[in-house]
């Protein structure tokens, strides 16, 4: 009886400790550069993806941010990713400043800083 009770306590403790793992940040960094490879500040960056599971294509993710002085736009996807989830997303990128536009794709992997560079040109 003591062995069974000890085993039950040990199993409960192990399960509770393993389920308390803190989720790490899931971040997307998009760098925007122009045709001369210079960083572009104040460029609008849109990340978007469509839901492939439904018959009518619905936008599943649509986020907008502006680049800083280093040409970096940051997106936080902590709310999109849940622990135990198989993947996060593959998103299209659209970057624009004035008459310069660029496009790309980024794969968002869980609990990582995901980076991509987009070149914009007239």
C-alpha positions in Angstrom: 0.0 0.0 0.0 2.8 2.4 0.8 4.5 1.7 -2.5 1.3 2.4 -4.4 0.8 5.7 -2.5 4.4 6.7 -3.1 4.1 5.8 -6.8 0.8 7.8 -7.1 2.4 10.9 -5.5 5.5 10.6 -7.7 3.4 10.3 -10.9 1.2 13.3 -9.9 4.3 15.4 -9.2 5.9 14.4 -12.5 2.8 15.3 -14.5 2.3 18.6 -12.8 6.0 19.6 -13.3 6.0 18.7 -16.9 2.8 20.7 -17.6 4.2 23.9 -16.1 6.7 24.6 -18.9 6.7 28.3 -19.7 6.1 29.1 -23.3 8.9 30.9 -25.0 8.3 33.9 -27.4 7.3 33.3 -31.0 8.5 36.4 -32.8 8.8 37.5 -36.5 11.5 40.0 -37.5 11.1 41.5 -41.0 14.0 43.5 -42.3 13.3 45.9 -45.2 16.0 47.0 -47.5 16.0 49.0 -50.7 17.7 48.2 -54.1 21.0 49.6 -52.7 20.8 47.2 -49.7 20.2 50.1 -47.3 17.8 49.7 -44.4 14.4 51.4 -44.9 12.8 53.1 -41.9 9.1 53.8 -41.6 8.2 51.2 -44.3 4.8 49.5 -43.8 5.1 45.8 -43.4 2.0 43.5 -43.6 2.1 39.8 -42.7 -1.0 37.9 -43.8 -2.1 34.3 -44.3 -5.2 32.6 -45.4 -7.0 29.7 -43.8 -6.7 26.7 -46.2 -9.2 24.6 -44.3 -12.4 26.4 -45.2 -14.0 26.5 -48.6 -14.2 30.2 -48.9 -10.7 31.5 -48.4 -10.7 33.6 -45.2 -7.9 35.7 -43.9 -6.6 33.9 -40.8 -3.8 36.4 -39.9 -3.4 40.0 -40.9 -0.9 42.1 -39.0 0.7 45.5 -39.8 3.8 47.1 -38.3 6.3 49.9 -39.4 10.0 49.5 -39.6 12.3 51.3 -37.1 15.5 53.2 -37.9 17.3 49.9 -38.6 14.6 48.7 -41.1 13.2 46.2 -38.6 9.5 45.4 -38.1 8.7 43.1 -35.2 5.6 40.9 -34.9 4.7 38.9 -31.7 2.8 35.6 -32.3 2.6 34.4 -28.7 -1.2 34.4 -28.8 -1.3 32.5 -32.1 0.9 29.7 -30.9 -0.2 27.3 -28.1 2.0 24.7 -26.4 1.7 21.4 -28.1 0.6 22.8 -31.4 2.3 21.2 -34.4 3.2 24.4 -36.3 2.4 28.0 -36.3 2.0 29.6 -39.8 3.5 30.4 -43.2 2.7 34.0 -43.9 3.0 36.3 -46.9 4.9 39.5 -46.5 4.2 42.8 -48.2 6.5 45.8 -47.6 5.9 49.2 -49.0 7.2 52.8 -48.6 6.1 55.4 -51.1 6.3 53.9 -54.6 8.6 51.1 -53.5 7.1 47.6 -52.9 8.4 44.2 -52.1 7.0 40.8 -51.2 8.2 37.6 -49.6 7.2 34.6 -47.4 8.1 33.7 -43.9 7.7 30.4 -42.0 6.8 31.2 -38.4 8.3 28.4 -36.2 7.2 28.0 -32.6 9.2 29.6 -29.7 11.8 31.1 -32.0 12.8 34.5 -33.4 12.0 34.0 -37.1 13.7 36.4 -39.5 13.3 37.4 -43.2 14.5 40.2 -45.4 12.4 41.9 -48.0 13.8 44.1 -50.7 11.6 46.9 -52.0 12.0 48.7 -55.3 10.0 50.9 -57.6 
